[in-house]
Amino acid sequence: MPRNSIKSRLIATVVISQLLLATGLVITGVEYTHRRLVSALDTSLEGRAMSTAALVRYTEATPPKLFFDADLARVGLDKERPDLYEVTIDDGKVLTRSANWPDVLPGREKARKGHWKFRLAGIPYRGLMLRHVPILDREANEPPAFLDIVYATPMVEMEQQVWAAGIYIAVASLVLLAMTVVLALWGIQRGLLPLRHLVDRAALVSAENWEFVPPEETEQAAELEPLTQAMTTMVDRLHGSFLQQREFLGNAAHELKTPVAILKSTLQSLMQRPRSSEEYRVGLEESLEDLQRLERLLQWMLRLARAEQWAHGALRRDLELVDLAGTCEEAIERLRGLAQERHATVRLVSEGQALLRADPEDLQLVWVNLLENAVRYSPEGAAVEIRVSRNNGGPAKVVFEDHGAGIPAEDLPHIFDRFYRSDPSRTRSTGGFGLGLAIAKALVEAYGGTISAASTPGEGTRMTVELPVSGE
């Protein structure tokens, strides 16, 4: 697909908006000029019509008669196209007409409305009808007489002035448009400069250099501040994920190395000299134990990978409704042997039914990991309590509480990290691989929930899981 340029779109937007503005200015200027000139022409028409009426006089004869002094009549400003006029008396008798008066005056019926426009021989005219105009040269013994006057003048000069004004406004608008486009180009180029600097800084980030320092101008730009913060957060998260993956590979290699080395050492010792069948049997049993430990480690790693895939949106949706309290009971049953071995009492308290669409095996795996830690790290004969509750309209809450030695404050933020164990030794006596809580966290987040831990050294630990329940 062809790439779209933000700069080109901004420039196009500025040019189009300025063209619309220039077009609007031209149309508005031409219309305003036309209206003003028409208004001035109408005033001039009235003055010329009244001047024409003033040329109607009485003769000195007895009885006196009306006549029109044509020698004083105005021909108009346009010598090539003189004005048109007609003077009639009230009784409809034509007193005088201009020499260029046509046989038929177009649109004369509109004269009753005052001013009107018409074309004569292709020439535009503006006409005016004045009715019942009194004669100024009035005789003392004559009754008052009134005139009707039709006067028209060509509009060629006025239209030329309108066109000249339109061209002048258009040229001025185009000049201003060119200046505005140049200024916009400079402003856009300068405005996008911080973004280019930000790109240059982001390009420096690599696996060897995770330092991302946004340019100062991007932090001062209100529009770029959210982008700068998002990029800073993204780089920090990528750095954390990179370090986590590196640490995971190192820890996985260490965990895999130990059983492999032990297995290799056992087999090499069996091969050094001939041994009895009993010695071979004991050596093979130890090798099988190491292989089982290696197999368990690989299974835990696969479970963690699956849980993290689900947490990133790969959770299947064809799930059935399960009761959280029921899955907790099944987890208790699976660990009954460990609880009896340590003489521990596990008590389940359920405060109402909480249903969730989930795979029962996933939930049992979470509860087994949390319960095993609670039983294993509590003193013999201690009690472990599991409480399932649901707030009205809120998520379901499952709390595992023990009364063991607790977790040191410096270790508490890291207990959900992969391969993390408070005991720094990695001998067989320490138990698990440090993946149980990481798997539990990934599974809980895959179902849209949260898991948290609170601990007081010497008093015990409380693990709290919150899961969104189904409304069905």
N, C-alpha and C positions, 0 to 999 in steps of 0.2 A: 504494500500500500504506500502511496506517496505520503511523505511526511508533511505535516502542516506546521508552518512557522508562526509562532506567537507574535513575533515582530511584524510579519507580513499582515497578520490579521489585525493587529493594532493600527498599523498604518492605513490599511484599507478602511477600517472603521472611522479613523480620523478624516480621511479623504472623502468618504461617502457622507459623513455628517457635515463637513464643510461645504460639499457640493449642494446638499439639501439646504443648508443655511444660505448659501449664495443664491440658489434658485428662489428661495423664499424672499430674500431681500430684493431681487430683481422684480419678482411679481408684485411684491408689496410696494416697491418704489414706483413701478410703472402705474399700478392702479391708483396710488395716491396722487401721482403727478397728473394722471388723466382726470381724476375727479376734481382736482384743484383747477386745472385748465378749463374743464367744462363749466365749473362754477363761475370762473372769471368770464368765460365766453357768454354764459347766460346773462350775467350782469351787463356785459357790453351790448348784448342783443337788446335788452330792455332799454338801455340808453339810446341806442340807434333807432329803435322803434319810436321812442318818445320824441327823438329829434325829427324823425320823419313826420310824426303827427304835428309837430310845431310848424311845419312848412305849409300846412293847410290854412288858407286865409279867405277873407271875404273881399270881393272886388269893390271898387268905388262907384260902380253903376247903381242905378235905381231900378228896380230893387236890387240889393247886393246878392251876389252869387259866390259860391265856394269855388276856389281854384287851388291848385297845388303848384308851389314855386319849385319847379324841377331844376332850375339853375343852381339852387343851393343844396340839392340832394347829395348825400354822401354815397360814394361808389364802393366803399369798403377799403380794407388794407391790401387786399389781393387785387392788383391791377388786371391780371389776366382773367380772374374769375370774380367779377363784381357781385355785390350783394343783390338779393332779390327782395322786392317789397311790393305790397299791394295795399291800397287804402280804399275802403268802402264806407259808404254812409249807412246809417242804421237801417234805411229802407232796402239795403242790399245793392244799391247802385254803386258801381265801381267808379271811384273818383280818379284814380291814377294807378299805374303799374310801372314797374321798372322795364327798361327796354329789353332786358333778357328774360322777362317773365315767360315761363313755359306755357304751352297750351293746357297741360294737366300737371298740377303740382302733386307729386307722390306723397301719400300719407297725410293729406290735408285734413282728413277726418280726425286725425290725432291732435289737431291743433286745438280742439276744444279742451284738451287736458293741459294746455300750456306749451311747454317745450317738446320737441320731437326731433328725431333724426331721419334723414332720407338721403337717397342718392339720386343724382340727376346727371345723366350722361357720364356715369362712372365716377362722379365727384361727390364726396360726402358733404352734406350740409347739416346745419343745425337751425331749426326753425322755431318761431315764436308767434303766438297769436295773442294780441291784446284786444279785448272787447270793451265797448262802451267807454271809449276815451274821449273826454270833452275837448271841444275845439278851443284853443287858447285865444285866438283872435275873434272874440265874440262881439257882435253888434248889439247896441243897446236896445234896438227895437225888434230884434230877431229872437225867436224862441231858442232855447239852448239846443245845440246839435251835438251828436256824438259820432265817433268813428270806430271802425274795426280795422285793425292793422295786422297784416301778416308780414313778418320780416324773417329772412333767412340769410345766413352767411356761410361760406365754405369753411370746412374744418381741416383742409389740407395742411395748413401751417401748424395748426394745433397738433395734428397727428404726427407731423414731422418733429415737433418739440417733444412729444411723448416718446417717439422712437429714439431721439437723441438722448433723452434722459435715461431710457432703458439701456442703451448701449453704454452710456457713461457709468451707470451703476453696475452693469455686467462686467465691464473692464476693471472697475475698481474692486469688485468682488473677486475676480480671477486673480488680480494682483495680491489681494489679501489672502486668497486661498493658497497661492504659491508660497507666500511668506509663512502661513500657518503650517503647511506641510513640511517646509524646511525646519521650522521650529519644532514640530512634532517628531520629525526624524531624529533631531538632536536630543530631544527630551526622552524619547523611547530608548534610543541607544544608551543614553546615560542612565536611564532608569533600570535597564536590564543588565547593566555592568555588575552590580552586586551579585546577581544570579550567576553570571559567568564566573565571578571569583569564587562563589560557593561551589560551583561544579569543579573548578580547579582544585579546591581544598578537598572535596570528596574523592577526587581521583587519586589523591595521595594515600588513601586508606588501603591497606593491604594486610596480608597475613603476618607480615613483619612489622607493620606500622599501624597501630590501631588508634593513634592520636588524631582526633578530629577537632580542630579549632576553627569555628566559623569566623569569617571575616567580620570586622567590627561594623561595617556598613550594613551587613545583612541583619545584625541584631538590632540596629536602629530603625530598619524599615518595618513598619507594622505589618505589611502584607507578607514579608518573608520570615517574620518571627515564628509563626507556627511551623513552617517548613524546616527552619533551622532547628527548632526543638525536636521535631519528629526525626530528622536525620541524626541528631545527637543521640536520641534515645535508641534509634535503630542500630547505630554503630556500637553503642554500649551493649545492647542485647546480643548483637552478632559476636562481639568480643567475648561476652560471657558464655555463649553457646560454643564458640570455638575452644575456649579454655575447658569447658565442660566435656566436650568431645575428646580433647587431648587427654584430659584426666581420666576419662572413661576408658580410653584405649590403654593407657598405662596401667590402670587398676585391673582391667580385664586380662591384660597380658600377665600381670603379676599373679592373679588368681589362677589362671590357666597354667602358669609355669610351675606353681607349687605341686599340684597333683601329678603333673607330667614328670617332673624331676623325681618325685618319690617313686612313681611307677617305674621309671627307667632305672633308678638305683636298685629297686627290689629285684627287677628282672636281671640286671647285671650281676648282682650278688648270687643269684641262683645259677648263673652260667659260669661262675668262676671255677667251680669244682664239682665233682659228682656229689649228689646229696641223696638222702633217703627219700622214700615216697612221702613220708610225713612232713619232712622239711619242704618238699616241693608243694605239698598241699597247703601248708601254712603260708608260703610265699605267694601262691596263686590267690589265696583268700585275701591277703593284704592288697594284692594288685587289683582284685575285683572291688575292694572297698575304695581304692583310689579312683578306679574307673567310675564307680557309682557317684563319688563326689564330683568328678569331672562332668558326668552326665547331668547331675542336679544343677551345677553351675550353668551349663549350656541351656537347660530348660528355663532357669530363672532369667537368663539373658533374653531368650526368645519371648518369654512372657512380658518382660519389660518393653521389648521392641514393639510387641503387639499393642500393649497398653498405651504407649506413647503415640502410635499411629492412630488409635481411636481418639486419643485426646486432641489430635490435630484434625478431626473431622471425618475419620474413616470408620466411625462406629456404625454398625449395621442397625437398621431401623425396624426390622421385623422382630420385635422383642415382645415378650409376654409380661403381664402384670405379676409382680411378685411382692410378697409381704416381707418387709425388712426384718420384723421380729422372727419370722420363720427362718430366714437365712442365718440369722444370728444363732438360733437354736441348733441348726445343722452344723455351724462352725464349732459350737461348744461340744457337740457330740464327737466331732472329728478330733478334738484335742482332749477328750476325756482321759485318755491314757496318760498324757503329759501332766494333766492336773492331778490325777491320782498319784502319779510318781512323786510329785512335789507336795502332796497333801494340801493342794490349794482348793479353795471353794469359789466356784464361778456362779454368780447370781445374775439372772436376767430380769429386768423390770421393763415392762411394756406399757406405755401410757397411750392407748388408742392404736387403731390400725393405720399403718402407713404403707401405701401401695406405690410401686415404682416400676416403670417399664425397663427391665434390665435382664441380663443373663444371670441366673442364680449362681452359677459357678464363679462369675466375676465378683459378685458381692461376697460370697463365701471366702474367696481368696483374700479379699481385703480384711474381713473380720478375722480370719485365721491368722494373718500376719500380725494384726494388732493384738489379738488375744494371746498368741504365742509369746510375743514380747512381754506382755503384762504378766503372764504366768512364770516365764523363765527368769525374769529379773526381779521378781518379788520374793521375799523370804519364804521358806517352807512353811506351809500352814496358813499363809496369808489369804485374804479374800480379794477377789477381783469382781467388780460390778460393771454390768453392761446395762445402759439405760436407753430405751428407744422412746422418743417423744415426737410430737408434731404440734406446731403452733397453728392456730387458725389462720388459713390463708398463707402460711409461710412454709419453709422447707422442713423436711423431717430431720431430726437430729439423733445421731447415735453416738453415745459417749462411752469410752472404755476408761475405767479408772482403777489404778492399782495402788498399792501402799508399799512400793519397793524403795530402792535407794534413790530414785529420781535421776534426772539427767542434768549434768552440769550446765550452767548458763552459757558457757562458751560453745558447747556442743549442740545446744537446742536449735539454733538456726540452720544447722547442717544435717539434721537427722534424716531428711527426705532426699538428700543427695545420693547419687548412685555410688555404691561401694564404700559408703562412709560408715565407720564404726567408731564408737567412743574409745574402744580398746585399740590402740595402735598396732598391737601384735597381730599377726595373720597366721596363727597356729590353728590346728584342728580343734583345740580346746575352746576356742572363742565362739564356736558355733557358726552361724550363717555367713552369708557373703556380703552383707550390707546392701542387699537389693530389695528386701521385703517392703520397707517403707516407701522406697522409690516406686515400686510397682503399685502399691496401694494408692499413692498420690496420683499416679497417672490414670489409674482406673476410675478413681473418684472424679477427677477432672473430666474424664471422657464422658461421664454421665451428667456433666454440668454442675458438679458439686465442689465443695471445698473441704480440706482437711487441715487441722491445726493441732498444735501440741502445747501444753502448759505443764510445767514441772517445778516442783520444789525439792531440792536435794534433801534426802533424809525422810521425806514425807510421801512421795509418790509422784505418779505422772498421770495426766488426763489427756486422752486423745479424743478429739471431737470431729465428727464427720457430719456435714450437712448436705443433704441431697434434695433436689426438687421432686416433689411427689406428683403423681398423676391425679388429674381432676376427675377421672372416670370412676 
